[in-house]
Amino acid sequence: MLQLPLVVTAQVDLVLVLVSLLAFWTRLSRLSYPNAVVFDEVYYGQFVSLYMKRVFFIDDSGPPLGHMILAFGAYLGGFDGNFLWNRIGADYPSSVSVWSLRLLPALCGSLCVPLVYLLTLELNFSHLAALGAALLLLLENSLIVQSRFMLLESVLIFFVLLAFLSYLRFHNAPNSSWSRFSWLLLSGASCAAAVGVKYMGVFSYLLLLGVASLHTWNLIGDHTVSHCVCRFMCLVVVPVLLYVFWFYIHLGLLSHSGPHDQLMSSAFQASLQGGLSRITQGQPLEVAYGSQVTLRSSASQPIPCWLHSHRANYPVRYENGRGSSHQQQVTCYPFKDVNNWWIIKDPGKQKLVVGSPPQPVRHGDVIQLVHGMTSRFLNSHDVAAPMSPHAQEVSGYIDFNVSMAAQNLWRVHISNREAESDVWKTILSEVRLVHVNTSAVLKLSGVSLPDWGFRQLEVVAEKLFKGHSSVLGWTVEEHRYGTSQEQKEREAELHSPTHIDIDRKMSFWAKFLELQWKMLTVKQEDSEHKYSSSPLEWITMETNIAYWLHSSTNAQIHLIGNPVSWGVANLSLLAYQLLAAVYLVRRRRGIKDLPDAVWCRFSCLGCVCVGGWVVNFVPFLLMEKTLFLYHYLPALCYLYVLSPALLEHAHTHLLSSAIQRQALGVCVSAVLLTVFLSYRNFCPLTYGSPELSANQLQGLRWRETWDILYRHR
Amino acid sequence: MAKGESITQWNKSGDTSTLRNRKSFPTSAPNTPVSKGQSCPTGNDAQSSNGTSAQFSSRLSDRHMCTVLLVLVVGLSFSTRLYKITEPPHVCWDETHFGKMGSYYINRTFFFDVHPPLGKMLIGLAGYMTGYDGTFPFMKPGDKYEHHNYWGMRGFCAVLGSLLPIFAYLIVLELSRSETAALIAASLLIFGLAACSRPVEHKAVINVLLTDTGCITISQYILLDPILMFFIMAAVLSMVKFNQQVYRPFSASWWLWLVLTGVNLAGALGVKFVGLFVILLVGLNTVWDLWRLLGDLSLSLVDIAKHFLARVVGLILFPLFFYVTVFAIHFVVLNKSGPGDGFFSSAFQSRLIGNNLHNASMPEYLAYGSTITVKNLRIAGGYLHSHWHLYPEGVGARQQQVTAYLHKDYNNLWLVHRQNSNESQSPTPDLVRHGDIIRLEHKETTRNLHSHLHEAPLTKKHFQVTGYGNNGTGDANDLWQVEVCGGQKGDLVKVLRSKVRFLHRATGCVLYSSGKTLPKWGWEQVEVTCSPYLKETPSSQWNIEDHINPKLPNISLSVLKPHFLEILLESHIVMIRGNSGLKPKDNEMNSKPWHWPINYQGLRFSGVNETEYRVYLLGNPVLWWMNLASLGLYLIMVAVASVALQRGFSLSQKRKEHSHVLMRGGGLLLLGWLLHYAPFYTMGRVLYYHHYFPAMLFSSMLTGITLDILLKSADLLLRPPYSDWLQRAGQLVLLFTVLHSFYLFHPLSYGMTGPLAHEPGSSMAGLKWMDSWEF
């Protein structure tokens, strides 16, 4: 053993090292300038703060991994979450380590450059092509801008490129080695990470799955099944599990109640520390006759609220002349209030206290609901509701002696029951209250009442219940067993806070599913943003985004791409499609221009790069949300891989004479030079320094439609 | 055997030529089904002739039976659709629109609708032929028809609807026969099979359509959908027939089916834009076909060019011509001014008799002191409008709204004033020139057109435009510079003909109509902004439409005759705008695409209360759920078959044919279903349950093919005699299920009275299987 010399042989690709260093230099230098909130940092920052304080939030823009990566950076820098993210351009205090906030996205952004280099190699193109792709990416101003701030696109692009790289590594590796499956595993994990950062990652993931299933399909004929199972595990099962795992961490971290609590169900809220759990701990689980309860509507639209009544009657005539029953108003009120308390009464008995043992209410039972403070019975009748005249009015019954009998019986219908005789449970059961006389269902109509109803939300009973279950469902949120039969005592009881104890657990899966569903369905009103744009404008870069403007000078940062590279990318996209069409038609006619191996390489390039561009661009044409130029960046990266590879293809297979090849070489160098010059040209808008004069800025406005800011002095 | 084949061949003389031309298959007839395959044809024989050995007579009678079956299908189809056609004798659901539009054709009144005109023209024609005089107002659903002749229009739709099952029958027949072309002998055998042992399945398909309550309901009223579905199915049928002609290109029947496909495509698109999906289906099929031809190296490039050109002519140029002709007729017929005028440009309106622009006479040049209306040049851009309402809090400055409005209204009137409000008292007012600075005062509210540095309500990059001031006194932000596009300083502004821009003096922006619809507070009118981007687009250009100035002489203007292609293009853009403008209302229950295949919720056609005659559009749930299940089944079967093929299992001839039918025929139908269903997920407009019906047709046909193959594969489980019994039993059960479910749910289509379904004593008691159904 010892006779053998201890030898380490290392091959270092110096070009790769060099481009990596350049990438780090362009992305990481002076990272903490500007020392102010830049563009969407104001948006992501608030979530980073919430992570630091471990307060629950819900964000519909994407899954939690991206936010967690940003928060991890902040954590490393010792950020305590105490910063008010309220406007773009606000200066960071010295206590905030701006550098560490921005470090991780910048690192990801710089690593994209070597990744692209390696990816081109894995697509079986030469080192020169790889260098070209790396340079195009390196000198792309928009990618630099997007990497240097606390934003998520660079992280997304990093994971997407990593996924493709590792998949191709796996695919190109010799069949025999089992170690190549570690590449496949890495690919699956990166896919999960990409999807976990932004939903947009799904498109690239699907593309990768498509490519992989095509490869696998060819294998089905002659390979053992275990290969297919392995691929399925690594590319489907692992990503799904990992994706859920991101939520597991997310929910594990965020254990305190916070501003978005009210969007979630009562059960979810009860699982968070503080907030609802503080109130609901120690409540009896089973709702019994005599229970005092608050009933929360399951609908989170327009606003979460509780069934409410107060000492005010419906006006005898509404503004439009229709009449009402003039009985006591029943509404839905979005704040905690003593008037939200109701008592569940057995229609057969007079008492309003819980017997011993408590007699639980079950699915299908008929109850009466008594308003705690006014002792009116919840009632409905064939009178048109104030704002939704097609539905029945719901009131607290007052006998005016006008031959309008009380119709105050309600049947309890538990929609999420497990058995037919299930007991009505606090927080867990979602209940519909079906009016016995008319079989109408108590419903939150979502319309605000006018001034006479104090702008509270209208509650109606509607006969033909349509599918929307959430407006029909009600949950018992606060609950206690009533002990006082006398009105006075009861009022005092209702005013006293509910009491303490036991933790109510909700399983992780239930929480995950609820959170995921809410994230996909919660819609925030987004009207058009000043810098939003339509997808077709991205191809020609008709639009830009102003990210930051110095508070006193003309120094500013814009998301503007490198126009030359942008043009190169578009040209190569067009050229590839034309070339592929010509090749395809000629092959179909039996003329083989390319040897099979080259053809295979060429089509693989198309699948990955053109396919990648298509799946990352076309879906935006169908979307109706507010879109920005930065949504185009992932698609653009694919094109930067395509361009040099295509040039190499032209060099080796299309140009035959040496002169033509030399001419191409000259052209390519010239283009690269202009790419560099144009990068230099836009550098001041990319890095925010040096400050330019108004004239210089005017000179940089290459397009009419770009919005470059001038400060009037 | 051989004799039997020849007889069948003789029987089917029409097909022999087709079959004879199929010489590209290397193996010849008699010796094909080898060894294991041998059992297969005999098995088929046993099936086809009800257990006895193959006999000409029985086969002849089976052929005969097929014809009888087809006749039966036709009979049943027509009788189910035409039964109780005049009930209920009042306007149901969308009849209020389409019936009204049919009347407009009879009255030759111009109207605007979001769909192309062919369907309504046919309705109008049917009404006209059957003596309807166009006088019924179709005000709202529930209005009694009384003495008006409405049965013609309903009957026409029902007849087209009756043709659907027949088309479905023929399509499935074609699709499942086509693959049996493996060998002449085998194909004949299996054709016998297709014709004789399949009827049960085919009938199942038919029954799916025949007895589908939804399909009946939707065919029985004056709606566009039966007409649309008729054209879709006819197009698919012609396409399938055309595919069948592949071995005899450029023959008469080849041309016939090609042209018929084209005509039906144009028809489908001419009824509703949903026709685009079937065009896409046919387009993909054609591309696939051409690609196949391109790979056929025995064809010269000239041949391929001929094929290509023939398809361009038959499937693009000819349908286009037909489609344009439909519009030409539409414009010629509708020559009177009506409710749709305001959606169109000034030039368009001048064509309509009775419109104030028809043979208009007004002062030729814009002058100070005139009362004008200003119309945006963007198609369907609307008139500059203001009203007594303020922008709500939080939307720019709280000043009076300025919008663009598509209808003619007195609030569209504006007064032209000088910069300094003292009007010259001279008898002839001064004319406005290019470069002049003016003030526009809203006639009704006396506020000035005003803009300032506040964000516009929707287009945040632009500035807000408001009405400001009182009795014409405002501030410096009320001043606008008039520019005639392409004009020079001092040019006069021609009414109607000049394109004008209004530049805001203070901020330098230009008056702009973004085309976005304001929310409720803006009465869903169109946003007007002041754009800082000075590019000349139709959105920032306006023309002066009405011009009233008693001090000036009126001049007749007959310069506006628009070209036919211009009005064609304009009407299309207006329709597309209208379609995407149909957003769901806040309180209305919106049907979601995922509701449809599971039959989640239907549409109430007529009647709500117990006393009323109720018709409810809902597919027969048994059949719809069966469709859904067979869709899944189809996918599984295809997956199994393709994996088996890919792994190179040696399959019997019969199985190979089955998988071929599944993949080619079924694939085409699946594609059709996807194309008619998936796009709805991306649509932002309001959706209804009946949008699923075209997709449902494809789904039903797919069910027919899937179940047929499934039952035929019964011999995978059991040995021959038992597998045949299983197959028979399966067919009978299917038939019975279909008929029984139709019996159960027929009141939905033919009308119910009496108590609602959840109360005892109703005719639908116990059938309300889902809470979301409202009958």
Chai-1 contact restraints between the chains, C-beta under 6 A:
chainA,res_idxA,chainB,res_idxB,connection_type,confidence,min_distance_angstrom,max_distance_angstrom,comment,restraint_id
A,I220,B,Q646,contact,1.0,0.0,6.0,A-B,restraint_1
A,I220,B,R647,contact,1.0,0.0,6.0,A-B,restraint_2
A,G221,B,Q646,contact,1.0,0.0,6.0,A-B,restraint_3
A,G221,B,R647,contact,1.0,0.0,6.0,A-B,restraint_4
A,L464,B,E774,contact,1.0,0.0,6.0,A-B,restraint_5
A,K466,B,M589,contact,1.0,0.0,6.0,A-B,restraint_6
A,G467,B,S772,contact,1.0,0.0,6.0,A-B,restraint_7
A,E528,B,L458,contact,1.0,0.0,6.0,A-B,restraint_8
A,E528,B,K460,contact,1.0,0.0,6.0,A-B,restraint_9
A,K530,B,K460,contact,1.0,0.0,6.0,A-B,restraint_10
A,K530,B,K461,contact,1.0,0.0,6.0,A-B,restraint_11
A,R588,B,L294,contact,1.0,0.0,6.0,A-B,restraint_12
A,R588,B,G295,contact,1.0,0.0,6.0,A-B,restraint_13
A,G590,B,L297,contact,1.0,0.0,6.0,A-B,restraint_14
A,L622,B,T682,contact,1.0,0.0,6.0,A-B,restraint_15
A,E624,B,G684,contact,1.0,0.0,6.0,A-B,restraint_16
